[in-house]
Amino acid sequence: MMMDPKRKGEIALAILKHRMGNEGIQLNPNSRRRLGNIARATGIPLEELKAFAREVTTEMIKECLR
């Protein structure tokens, strides 16, 4: 059974948020370097990764403060 790409993205985001909620969010000087390494390894542009990280982190903080 082939899964719809949109649904794959929804599942991946839910897993990421679950993991971030359980393990916490680490913000330190190595965070940018880690994003750069991920960008090189995956071929995803660094600016897109930064925007994604910013959006997901903001959502997690809002959920935590509700």
CHARMM-style PDB file with segment names, atoms N, HN, CA, C and O in Angstrom:
ATOM      1  N   MET     1       0.845  -1.182   0.000  1.00  0.00      PROA
ATOM      2  CA  MET     1       0.000   0.000   0.000  1.00  0.00      PROA
ATOM      3  C   MET     1       0.887   1.241   0.000  1.00  0.00      PROA
ATOM      4  O   MET     1       1.717   1.423   0.891  1.00  0.00      PROA
ATOM      5  N   MET     2       0.705   2.084  -0.998  1.00  0.00      PROA
ATOM      6  HN  MET     2       0.031   1.936  -1.722  1.00  0.00      PROA
ATOM      7  CA  MET     2       1.461   3.334  -1.073  1.00  0.00      PROA
ATOM      8  C   MET     2       0.767   4.389  -0.216  1.00  0.00      PROA
ATOM      9  O   MET     2      -0.448   4.575  -0.285  1.00  0.00      PROA
ATOM     10  N   MET     3       1.568   5.066   0.584  1.00  0.00      PROA
ATOM     11  HN  MET     3       2.555   4.914   0.640  1.00  0.00      PROA
ATOM     12  CA  MET     3       1.017   6.096   1.448  1.00  0.00      PROA
ATOM     13  C   MET     3       1.107   7.447   0.750  1.00  0.00      PROA
ATOM     14  O   MET     3       2.088   7.750   0.071  1.00  0.00      PROA
ATOM     15  N   ASP     4       0.084   8.234   0.928  1.00  0.00      PROA
ATOM     16  HN  ASP     4      -0.713   7.988   1.479  1.00  0.00      PROA
ATOM     17  CA  ASP     4       0.023   9.586   0.388  1.00  0.00      PROA
ATOM     18  C   ASP     4       1.166  10.421   0.993  1.00  0.00      PROA
ATOM     19  O   ASP     4       1.352  10.395   2.209  1.00  0.00      PROA
ATOM     20  N   PRO     5       1.928  11.154   0.182  1.00  0.00      PROA
ATOM     21  CA  PRO     5       3.029  11.967   0.705  1.00  0.00      PROA
ATOM     22  C   PRO     5       2.589  12.966   1.776  1.00  0.00      PROA
ATOM     23  O   PRO     5       3.331  13.224   2.724  1.00  0.00      PROA
ATOM     24  N   LYS     6       1.393  13.526   1.634  1.00  0.00      PROA
ATOM     25  HN  LYS     6       0.789  13.317   0.865  1.00  0.00      PROA
ATOM     26  CA  LYS     6       0.893  14.469   2.645  1.00  0.00      PROA
ATOM     27  C   LYS     6       0.732  13.762   3.984  1.00  0.00      PROA
ATOM     28  O   LYS     6       1.099  14.300   5.029  1.00  0.00      PROA
ATOM     29  N   ARG     7       0.184  12.558   3.944  1.00  0.00      PROA
ATOM     30  HN  ARG     7      -0.114  12.122   3.095  1.00  0.00      PROA
ATOM     31  CA  ARG     7      -0.019  11.792   5.186  1.00  0.00      PROA
ATOM     32  C   ARG     7       1.323  11.414   5.806  1.00  0.00      PROA
ATOM     33  O   ARG     7       1.469  11.440   7.028  1.00  0.00      PROA
ATOM     34  N   LYS     8       2.295  11.065   4.983  1.00  0.00      PROA
ATOM     35  HN  LYS     8       2.177  11.044   3.990  1.00  0.00      PROA
ATOM     36  CA  LYS     8       3.637  10.762   5.488  1.00  0.00      PROA
ATOM     37  C   LYS     8       4.188  11.962   6.256  1.00  0.00      PROA
ATOM     38  O   LYS     8       4.757  11.814   7.338  1.00  0.00      PROA
ATOM     39  N   GLY     9       4.009  13.149   5.681  1.00  0.00      PROA
ATOM     40  HN  GLY     9       3.547  13.269   4.802  1.00  0.00      PROA
ATOM     41  CA  GLY     9       4.479  14.367   6.333  1.00  0.00      PROA
ATOM     42  C   GLY     9       3.782  14.614   7.658  1.00  0.00      PROA
ATOM     43  O   GLY     9       4.413  15.032   8.629  1.00  0.00      PROA
ATOM     44  N   GLU    10       2.475  14.356   7.703  1.00  0.00      PROA
ATOM     45  HN  GLU    10       1.961  14.016   6.915  1.00  0.00      PROA
ATOM     46  CA  GLU    10       1.714  14.529   8.947  1.00  0.00      PROA
ATOM     47  C   GLU    10       2.220  13.577  10.023  1.00  0.00      PROA
ATOM     48  O   GLU    10       2.380  13.963  11.181  1.00  0.00      PROA
ATOM     49  N   ILE    11       2.470  12.337   9.634  1.00  0.00      PROA
ATOM     50  HN  ILE    11       2.341  12.024   8.693  1.00  0.00      PROA
ATOM     51  CA  ILE    11       2.968  11.340  10.586  1.00  0.00      PROA
ATOM     52  C   ILE    11       4.364  11.721  11.067  1.00  0.00      PROA
ATOM     53  O   ILE    11       4.647  11.654  12.263  1.00  0.00      PROA
ATOM     54  N   ALA    12       5.237  12.120  10.144  1.00  0.00      PROA
ATOM     55  HN  ALA    12       5.007  12.174   9.172  1.00  0.00      PROA
ATOM     56  CA  ALA    12       6.597  12.508  10.514  1.00  0.00      PROA
ATOM     57  C   ALA    12       6.590  13.697  11.473  1.00  0.00      PROA
ATOM     58  O   ALA    12       7.361  13.721  12.433  1.00  0.00      PROA
ATOM     59  N   LEU    13       5.733  14.676  11.223  1.00  0.00      PROA
ATOM     60  HN  LEU    13       5.107  14.656  10.444  1.00  0.00      PROA
ATOM     61  CA  LEU    13       5.646  15.846  12.095  1.00  0.00      PROA
ATOM     62  C   LEU    13       5.122  15.464  13.473  1.00  0.00      PROA
ATOM     63  O   LEU    13       5.618  15.968  14.481  1.00  0.00      PROA
ATOM     64  N   ALA    14       4.134  14.585  13.534  1.00  0.00      PROA
ATOM     65  HN  ALA    14       3.731  14.176  12.715  1.00  0.00      PROA
ATOM     66  CA  ALA    14       3.599  14.138  14.821  1.00  0.00      PROA
ATOM     67  C   ALA    14       4.670  13.400  15.619  1.00  0.00      PROA
ATOM     68  O   ALA    14       4.782  13.592  16.830  1.00  0.00      PROA
ATOM     69  N   ILE    15       5.455  12.560  14.951  1.00  0.00      PROA
ATOM     70  HN  ILE    15       5.364  12.404  13.967  1.00  0.00      PROA
ATOM     71  CA  ILE    15       6.533  11.829  15.628  1.00  0.00      PROA
ATOM     72  C   ILE    15       7.588  12.804  16.129  1.00  0.00      PROA
ATOM     73  O   ILE    15       8.067  12.674  17.255  1.00  0.00      PROA
ATOM     74  N   LEU    16       7.954  13.783  15.300  1.00  0.00      PROA
ATOM     75  HN  LEU    16       7.565  13.889  14.385  1.00  0.00      PROA
ATOM     76  CA  LEU    16       8.942  14.781  15.700  1.00  0.00      PROA
ATOM     77  C   LEU    16       8.475  15.558  16.927  1.00  0.00      PROA
ATOM     78  O   LEU    16       9.239  15.741  17.876  1.00  0.00      PROA
ATOM     79  N   LYS    17       7.228  16.013  16.912  1.00  0.00      PROA
ATOM     80  HN  LYS    17       6.608  15.865  16.142  1.00  0.00      PROA
ATOM     81  CA  LYS    17       6.697  16.770  18.052  1.00  0.00      PROA
ATOM     82  C   LYS    17       6.637  15.910  19.306  1.00  0.00      PROA
ATOM     83  O   LYS    17       6.926  16.388  20.403  1.00  0.00      PROA
ATOM     84  N   HSD    18       6.269  14.661  19.152  1.00  0.00      PROA
ATOM     85  HN  HSD    18       6.034  14.273  18.260  1.00  0.00      PROA
ATOM     86  CA  HSD    18       6.221  13.746  20.297  1.00  0.00      PROA
ATOM     87  C   HSD    18       7.622  13.587  20.891  1.00  0.00      PROA
ATOM     88  O   HSD    18       7.807  13.648  22.106  1.00  0.00      PROA
ATOM     89  N   ARG    19       8.586  13.384  20.022  1.00  0.00      PROA
ATOM     90  HN  ARG    19       8.436  13.334  19.035  1.00  0.00      PROA
ATOM     91  CA  ARG    19       9.966  13.210  20.486  1.00  0.00      PROA
ATOM     92  C   ARG    19      10.488  14.480  21.153  1.00  0.00      PROA
ATOM     93  O   ARG    19      11.123  14.417  22.206  1.00  0.00      PROA
ATOM     94  N   MET    20      10.220  15.632  20.537  1.00  0.00      PROA
ATOM     95  HN  MET    20       9.704  15.683  19.682  1.00  0.00      PROA
ATOM     96  CA  MET    20      10.656  16.900  21.124  1.00  0.00      PROA
ATOM     97  C   MET    20       9.993  17.129  22.479  1.00  0.00      PROA
ATOM     98  O   MET    20      10.626  17.639  23.404  1.00  0.00      PROA
ATOM     99  N   GLY    21       8.731  16.757  22.595  1.00  0.00      PROA
ATOM    100  HN  GLY    21       8.218  16.343  21.843  1.00  0.00      PROA
ATOM    101  CA  GLY    21       8.024  16.923  23.856  1.00  0.00      PROA
ATOM    102  C   GLY    21       8.583  16.046  24.953  1.00  0.00      PROA
ATOM    103  O   GLY    21       8.628  16.448  26.116  1.00  0.00      PROA
ATOM    104  N   ASN    22       9.007  14.857  24.594  1.00  0.00      PROA
ATOM    105  HN  ASN    22       8.971  14.530  23.650  1.00  0.00      PROA
ATOM    106  CA  ASN    22       9.553  13.929  25.585  1.00  0.00      PROA
ATOM    107  C   ASN    22      11.012  14.201  25.909  1.00  0.00      PROA
ATOM    108  O   ASN    22      11.420  14.100  27.066  1.00  0.00      PROA
ATOM    109  N   GLU    23      11.800  14.544  24.899  1.00  0.00      PROA
ATOM    110  HN  GLU    23      11.468  14.625  23.960  1.00  0.00      PROA
ATOM    111  CA  GLU    23      13.238  14.719  25.089  1.00  0.00      PROA
ATOM    112  C   GLU    23      13.636  16.166  25.324  1.00  0.00      PROA
ATOM    113  O   GLU    23      14.757  16.439  25.754  1.00  0.00      PROA
ATOM    114  N   GLY    24      12.735  17.089  25.048  1.00  0.00      PROA
ATOM    115  HN  GLY    24      11.824  16.866  24.699  1.00  0.00      PROA
ATOM    116  CA  GLY    24      13.034  18.500  25.231  1.00  0.00      PROA
ATOM    117  C   GLY    24      13.682  19.104  23.996  1.00  0.00      PROA
ATOM    118  O   GLY    24      14.041  18.403  23.050  1.00  0.00      PROA
ATOM    119  N   ILE    25      13.821  20.405  24.030  1.00  0.00      PROA
ATOM    120  HN  ILE    25      13.530  20.974  24.799  1.00  0.00      PROA
ATOM    121  CA  ILE    25      14.415  21.150  22.925  1.00  0.00      PROA
ATOM    122  C   ILE    25      15.724  21.736  23.431  1.00  0.00      PROA
ATOM    123  O   ILE    25      15.742  22.476  24.415  1.00  0.00      PROA
ATOM    124  N   GLN    26      16.810  21.406  22.761  1.00  0.00      PROA
ATOM    125  HN  GLN    26      16.795  20.805  21.962  1.00  0.00      PROA
ATOM    126  CA  GLN    26      18.112  21.933  23.155  1.00  0.00      PROA
ATOM    127  C   GLN    26      18.497  23.077  22.232  1.00  0.00      PROA
ATOM    128  O   GLN    26      18.616  22.906  21.018  1.00  0.00      PROA
ATOM    129  N   LEU    27      18.686  24.228  22.820  1.00  0.00      PROA
ATOM    130  HN  LEU    27      18.589  24.367  23.806  1.00  0.00      PROA
ATOM    131  CA  LEU    27      19.122  25.392  22.052  1.00  0.00      PROA
ATOM    132  C   LEU    27      20.482  25.811  22.588  1.00  0.00      PROA
ATOM    133  O   LEU    27      20.593  26.318  23.704  1.00  0.00      PROA
ATOM    134  N   ASN    28      21.495  25.599  21.798  1.00  0.00      PROA
ATOM    135  HN  ASN    28      21.405  25.187  20.891  1.00  0.00      PROA
ATOM    136  CA  ASN    28      22.846  25.954  22.201  1.00  0.00      PROA
ATOM    137  C   ASN    28      23.653  26.298  20.953  1.00  0.00      PROA
ATOM    138  O   ASN    28      23.136  26.193  19.841  1.00  0.00      PROA
ATOM    139  N   PRO    29      24.901  26.703  21.114  1.00  0.00      PROA
ATOM    140  CA  PRO    29      25.701  27.084  19.946  1.00  0.00      PROA
ATOM    141  C   PRO    29      25.826  25.978  18.889  1.00  0.00      PROA
ATOM    142  O   PRO    29      26.054  26.279  17.718  1.00  0.00      PROA
ATOM    143  N   ASN    30      25.683  24.732  19.273  1.00  0.00      PROA
ATOM    144  HN  ASN    30      25.498  24.488  20.225  1.00  0.00      PROA
ATOM    145  CA  ASN    30      25.799  23.633  18.315  1.00  0.00      PROA
ATOM    146  C   ASN    30      24.531  23.423  17.493  1.00  0.00      PROA
ATOM    147  O   ASN    30      24.546  22.665  16.523  1.00  0.00      PROA
ATOM    148  N   SER    31      23.444  24.078  17.862  1.00  0.00      PROA
ATOM    149  HN  SER    31      23.432  24.694  18.649  1.00  0.00      PROA
ATOM    150  CA  SER    31      22.177  23.887  17.151  1.00  0.00      PROA
ATOM    151  C   SER    31      22.301  24.271  15.679  1.00  0.00      PROA
ATOM    152  O   SER    31      21.816  23.546  14.810  1.00  0.00      PROA
ATOM    153  N   ARG    32      22.936  25.388  15.393  1.00  0.00      PROA
ATOM    154  HN  ARG    32      23.330  25.976  16.099  1.00  0.00      PROA
ATOM    155  CA  ARG    32      23.106  25.818  13.994  1.00  0.00      PROA
ATOM    156  C   ARG    32      24.003  24.852  13.229  1.00  0.00      PROA
ATOM    157  O   ARG    32      23.742  24.524  12.071  1.00  0.00      PROA
ATOM    158  N   ARG    33      25.049  24.409  13.888  1.00  0.00      PROA
ATOM    159  HN  ARG    33      25.261  24.675  14.828  1.00  0.00      PROA
ATOM    160  CA  ARG    33      25.956  23.460  13.238  1.00  0.00      PROA
ATOM    161  C   ARG    33      25.224  22.167  12.909  1.00  0.00      PROA
ATOM    162  O   ARG    33      25.405  21.589  11.837  1.00  0.00      PROA
ATOM    163  N   ARG    34      24.397  21.725  13.843  1.00  0.00      PROA
ATOM    164  HN  ARG    34      24.250  22.194  14.714  1.00  0.00      PROA
ATOM    165  CA  ARG    34      23.618  20.501  13.626  1.00  0.00      PROA
ATOM    166  C   ARG    34      22.684  20.665  12.426  1.00  0.00      PROA
ATOM    167  O   ARG    34      22.561  19.761  11.600  1.00  0.00      PROA
ATOM    168  N   LEU    35      22.027  21.827  12.336  1.00  0.00      PROA
ATOM    169  HN  LEU    35      22.127  22.562  13.007  1.00  0.00      PROA
ATOM    170  CA  LEU    35      21.157  22.082  11.187  1.00  0.00      PROA
ATOM    171  C   LEU    35      21.959  22.083   9.882  1.00  0.00      PROA
ATOM    172  O   LEU    35      21.496  21.570   8.863  1.00  0.00      PROA
ATOM    173  N   GLY    36      23.150  22.657   9.919  1.00  0.00      PROA
ATOM    174  HN  GLY    36      23.526  23.074  10.746  1.00  0.00      PROA
ATOM    175  CA  GLY    36      24.006  22.658   8.733  1.00  0.00      PROA
ATOM    176  C   GLY    36      24.386  21.249   8.314  1.00  0.00      PROA
ATOM    177  O   GLY    36      24.397  20.926   7.126  1.00  0.00      PROA
ATOM    178  N   ASN    37      24.698  20.412   9.296  1.00  0.00      PROA
ATOM    179  HN  ASN    37      24.688  20.674  10.261  1.00  0.00      PROA
ATOM    180  CA  ASN    37      25.037  19.018   9.001  1.00  0.00      PROA
ATOM    181  C   ASN    37      23.845  18.276   8.410  1.00  0.00      PROA
ATOM    182  O   ASN    37      23.994  17.484   7.479  1.00  0.00      PROA
ATOM    183  N   ILE    38      22.668  18.537   8.956  1.00  0.00      PROA
ATOM    184  HN  ILE    38      22.547  19.180   9.713  1.00  0.00      PROA
ATOM    185  CA  ILE    38      21.452  17.898   8.435  1.00  0.00      PROA
ATOM    186  C   ILE    38      21.193  18.367   7.008  1.00  0.00      PROA
ATOM    187  O   ILE    38      20.821  17.570   6.146  1.00  0.00      PROA
ATOM    188  N   ALA    39      21.390  19.663   6.760  1.00  0.00      PROA
ATOM    189  HN  ALA    39      21.692  20.309   7.460  1.00  0.00      PROA
ATOM    190  CA  ALA    39      21.180  20.207   5.412  1.00  0.00      PROA
ATOM    191  C   ALA    39      22.095  19.516   4.406  1.00  0.00      PROA
ATOM    192  O   ALA    39      21.656  19.126   3.324  1.00  0.00      PROA
ATOM    193  N   ARG    40      23.357  19.369   4.765  1.00  0.00      PROA
ATOM    194  HN  ARG    40      23.714  19.686   5.644  1.00  0.00      PROA
ATOM    195  CA  ARG    40      24.299  18.708   3.855  1.00  0.00      PROA
ATOM    196  C   ARG    40      23.934  17.241   3.643  1.00  0.00      PROA
ATOM    197  O   ARG    40      24.007  16.737   2.522  1.00  0.00      PROA
ATOM    198  N   ALA    41      23.543  16.559   4.711  1.00  0.00      PROA
ATOM    199  HN  ALA    41      23.484  16.968   5.622  1.00  0.00      PROA
ATOM    200  CA  ALA    41      23.244  15.127   4.615  1.00  0.00      PROA
ATOM    201  C   ALA    41      21.967  14.845   3.829  1.00  0.00      PROA
ATOM    202  O   ALA    41      21.869  13.826   3.144  1.00  0.00      PROA
ATOM    203  N   THR    42      20.989  15.744   3.926  1.00  0.00      PROA
ATOM    204  HN  THR    42      21.069  16.571   4.483  1.00  0.00      PROA
ATOM    205  CA  THR    42      19.687  15.489   3.304  1.00  0.00      PROA
ATOM    206  C   THR    42      19.476  16.220   1.988  1.00  0.00      PROA
ATOM    207  O   THR    42      18.602  15.856   1.201  1.00  0.00      PROA
ATOM    208  N   GLY    43      20.277  17.252   1.752  1.00  0.00      PROA
ATOM    209  HN  GLY    43      20.987  17.548   2.391  1.00  0.00      PROA
ATOM    210  CA  GLY    43      20.078  18.059   0.554  1.00  0.00      PROA
ATOM    211  C   GLY    43      18.981  19.100   0.705  1.00  0.00      PROA
ATOM    212  O   GLY    43      18.623  19.773  -0.262  1.00  0.00      PROA
ATOM    213  N   ILE    44      18.448  19.235   1.908  1.00  0.00      PROA
ATOM    214  HN  ILE    44      18.738  18.688   2.693  1.00  0.00      PROA
ATOM    215  CA  ILE    44      17.428  20.257   2.181  1.00  0.00      PROA
ATOM    216  C   ILE    44      18.159  21.577   2.430  1.00  0.00      PROA
ATOM    217  O   ILE    44      19.092  21.614   3.232  1.00  0.00      PROA
ATOM    218  N   PRO    45      17.758  22.658   1.761  1.00  0.00      PROA
ATOM    219  CA  PRO    45      18.434  23.943   1.968  1.00  0.00      PROA
ATOM    220  C   PRO    45      18.395  24.376   3.439  1.00  0.00      PROA
ATOM    221  O   PRO    45      17.383  24.222   4.123  1.00  0.00      PROA
ATOM    222  N   LEU    46      19.518  24.918   3.903  1.00  0.00      PROA
ATOM    223  HN  LEU    46      20.340  25.043   3.348  1.00  0.00      PROA
ATOM    224  CA  LEU    46      19.641  25.333   5.296  1.00  0.00      PROA
ATOM    225  C   LEU    46      18.553  26.322   5.691  1.00  0.00      PROA
ATOM    226  O   LEU    46      18.003  26.221   6.788  1.00  0.00      PROA
ATOM    227  N   GLU    47      18.236  27.268   4.827  1.00  0.00      PROA
ATOM    228  HN  GLU    47      18.684  27.349   3.936  1.00  0.00      PROA
ATOM    229  CA  GLU    47      17.212  28.267   5.158  1.00  0.00      PROA
ATOM    230  C   GLU    47      15.849  27.609   5.376  1.00  0.00      PROA
ATOM    231  O   GLU    47      15.085  28.031   6.244  1.00  0.00      PROA
ATOM    232  N   GLU    48      15.546  26.575   4.587  1.00  0.00      PROA
ATOM    233  HN  GLU    48      16.167  26.232   3.882  1.00  0.00      PROA
ATOM    234  CA  GLU    48      14.284  25.855   4.783  1.00  0.00      PROA
ATOM    235  C   GLU    48      14.293  25.117   6.114  1.00  0.00      PROA
ATOM    236  O   GLU    48      13.288  25.108   6.824  1.00  0.00      PROA
ATOM    237  N   LEU    49      15.420  24.498   6.457  1.00  0.00      PROA
ATOM    238  HN  LEU    49      16.236  24.505   5.880  1.00  0.00      PROA
ATOM    239  CA  LEU    49      15.511  23.801   7.744  1.00  0.00      PROA
ATOM    240  C   LEU    49      15.360  24.772   8.909  1.00  0.00      PROA
ATOM    241  O   LEU    49      14.686  24.467   9.893  1.00  0.00      PROA
ATOM    242  N   LYS    50      15.983  25.935   8.797  1.00  0.00      PROA
ATOM    243  HN  LYS    50      16.530  26.183   7.998  1.00  0.00      PROA
ATOM    244  CA  LYS    50      15.857  26.941   9.856  1.00  0.00      PROA
ATOM    245  C   LYS    50      14.404  27.370  10.018  1.00  0.00      PROA
ATOM    246  O   LYS    50      13.904  27.464  11.139  1.00  0.00      PROA
ATOM    247  N   ALA    51      13.727  27.631   8.905  1.00  0.00      PROA
ATOM    248  HN  ALA    51      14.133  27.554   7.994  1.00  0.00      PROA
ATOM    249  CA  ALA    51      12.322  28.047   8.962  1.00  0.00      PROA
ATOM    250  C   ALA    51      11.463  26.947   9.574  1.00  0.00      PROA
ATOM    251  O   ALA    51      10.581  27.224  10.387  1.00  0.00      PROA
ATOM    252  N   PHE    52      11.719  25.707   9.185  1.00  0.00      PROA
ATOM    253  HN  PHE    52      12.435  25.483   8.524  1.00  0.00      PROA
ATOM    254  CA  PHE    52      10.970  24.573   9.733  1.00  0.00      PROA
ATOM    255  C   PHE    52      11.216  24.449  11.235  1.00  0.00      PROA
ATOM    256  O   PHE    52      10.272  24.293  12.009  1.00  0.00      PROA
ATOM    257  N   ALA    53      12.478  24.517  11.648  1.00  0.00      PROA
ATOM    258  HN  ALA    53      13.246  24.643  11.020  1.00  0.00      PROA
ATOM    259  CA  ALA    53      12.818  24.402  13.069  1.00  0.00      PROA
ATOM    260  C   ALA    53      12.168  25.526  13.870  1.00  0.00      PROA
ATOM    261  O   ALA    53      11.650  25.298  14.963  1.00  0.00      PROA
ATOM    262  N   ARG    54      12.198  26.738  13.323  1.00  0.00      PROA
ATOM    263  HN  ARG    54      12.619  26.923  12.435  1.00  0.00      PROA
ATOM    264  CA  ARG    54      11.596  27.888  14.002  1.00  0.00      PROA
ATOM    265  C   ARG    54      10.097  27.670  14.190  1.00  0.00      PROA
ATOM    266  O   ARG    54       9.557  27.914  15.269  1.00  0.00      PROA
ATOM    267  N   GLU    55       9.430  27.209  13.134  1.00  0.00      PROA
ATOM    268  HN  GLU    55       9.869  27.010  12.258  1.00  0.00      PROA
ATOM    269  CA  GLU    55       7.985  27.005  13.187  1.00  0.00      PROA
ATOM    270  C   GLU    55       7.608  25.896  14.171  1.00  0.00      PROA
ATOM    271  O   GLU    55       6.699  26.066  14.984  1.00  0.00      PROA
ATOM    272  N   VAL    56       8.296  24.778  14.099  1.00  0.00      PROA
ATOM    273  HN  VAL    56       9.034  24.639  13.439  1.00  0.00      PROA
ATOM    274  CA  VAL    56       7.974  23.653  14.985  1.00  0.00      PROA
ATOM    275  C   VAL    56       8.281  24.011  16.435  1.00  0.00      PROA
ATOM    276  O   VAL    56       7.497  23.696  17.330  1.00  0.00      PROA
ATOM    277  N   THR    57       9.412  24.665  16.673  1.00  0.00      PROA
ATOM    278  HN  THR    57      10.048  24.921  15.945  1.00  0.00      PROA
ATOM    279  CA  THR    57       9.772  25.054  18.037  1.00  0.00      PROA
ATOM    280  C   THR    57       8.748  26.027  18.605  1.00  0.00      PROA
ATOM    281  O   THR    57       8.351  25.900  19.763  1.00  0.00      PROA
ATOM    282  N   THR    58       8.319  26.990  17.810  1.00  0.00      PROA
ATOM    283  HN  THR    58       8.641  27.093  16.869  1.00  0.00      PROA
ATOM    284  CA  THR    58       7.304  27.949  18.253  1.00  0.00      PROA
ATOM    285  C   THR    58       6.002  27.240  18.598  1.00  0.00      PROA
ATOM    286  O   THR    58       5.382  27.545  19.616  1.00  0.00      PROA
ATOM    287  N   GLU    59       5.584  26.297  17.757  1.00  0.00      PROA
ATOM    288  HN  GLU    59       6.088  26.050  16.929  1.00  0.00      PROA
ATOM    289  CA  GLU    59       4.365  25.526  18.034  1.00  0.00      PROA
ATOM    290  C   GLU    59       4.491  24.754  19.341  1.00  0.00      PROA
ATOM    291  O   GLU    59       3.551  24.716  20.134  1.00  0.00      PROA
ATOM    292  N   MET    60       5.649  24.138  19.568  1.00  0.00      PROA
ATOM    293  HN  MET    60       6.413  24.169  18.924  1.00  0.00      PROA
ATOM    294  CA  MET    60       5.852  23.349  20.788  1.00  0.00      PROA
ATOM    295  C   MET    60       5.794  24.240  22.032  1.00  0.00      PROA
ATOM    296  O   MET    60       5.216  23.856  23.048  1.00  0.00      PROA
ATOM    297  N   ILE    61       6.388  25.418  21.948  1.00  0.00      PROA
ATOM    298  HN  ILE    61       6.858  25.731  21.122  1.00  0.00      PROA
ATOM    299  CA  ILE    61       6.368  26.341  23.086  1.00  0.00      PROA
ATOM    300  C   ILE    61       4.939  26.797  23.361  1.00  0.00      PROA
ATOM    301  O   ILE    61       4.522  26.853  24.518  1.00  0.00      PROA
ATOM    302  N   LYS    62       4.181  27.124  22.310  1.00  0.00      PROA
ATOM    303  HN  LYS    62       4.520  27.078  21.370  1.00  0.00      PROA
ATOM    304  CA  LYS    62       2.786  27.540  22.487  1.00  0.00      PROA
ATOM    305  C   LYS    62       1.966  26.425  23.127  1.00  0.00      PROA
ATOM    306  O   LYS    62       1.160  26.685  24.020  1.00  0.00      PROA
ATOM    307  N   GLU    63       2.165  25.185  22.679  1.00  0.00      PROA
ATOM    308  HN  GLU    63       2.820  24.973  21.954  1.00  0.00      PROA
ATOM    309  CA  GLU    63       1.433  24.055  23.254  1.00  0.00      PROA
ATOM    310  C   GLU    63       1.787  23.872  24.723  1.00  0.00      PROA
ATOM    311  O   GLU    63       0.926  23.551  25.542  1.00  0.00      PROA
ATOM    312  N   CYS    64       3.048  24.075  25.049  1.00  0.00      PROA
ATOM    313  HN  CYS    64       3.748  24.336  24.384  1.00  0.00      PROA
ATOM    314  CA  CYS    64       3.510  23.910  26.427  1.00  0.00      PROA
ATOM    315  C   CYS    64       2.902  24.968  27.345  1.00  0.00      PROA
ATOM    316  O   CYS    64       2.628  24.692  28.513  1.00  0.00      PROA
ATOM    317  N   LEU    65       2.691  26.164  26.830  1.00  0.00      PROA
ATOM    318  HN  LEU    65       2.914  26.389  25.881  1.00  0.00      PROA
ATOM    319  CA  LEU    65       2.211  27.277  27.651  1.00  0.00      PROA
ATOM    320  C   LEU    65       0.696  27.431  27.654  1.00  0.00      PROA
ATOM    321  O   LEU    65       0.178  28.375  28.251  1.00  0.00      PROA
ATOM    322  N   ARG    66      -0.018  26.535  27.008  1.00  0.00      PROA
ATOM    323  HN  ARG    66       0.403  25.768  26.523  1.00  0.00      PROA
ATOM    324  CA  ARG    66      -1.487  26.620  27.002  1.00  0.00      PROA
ATOM    325  C   ARG    66      -2.044  26.321  28.350  1.00  0.00      PROA
ATOM    326  OT1 ARG    66      -3.261  26.345  28.534  1.00  0.00      PROA
TER     327      ARG     66
END
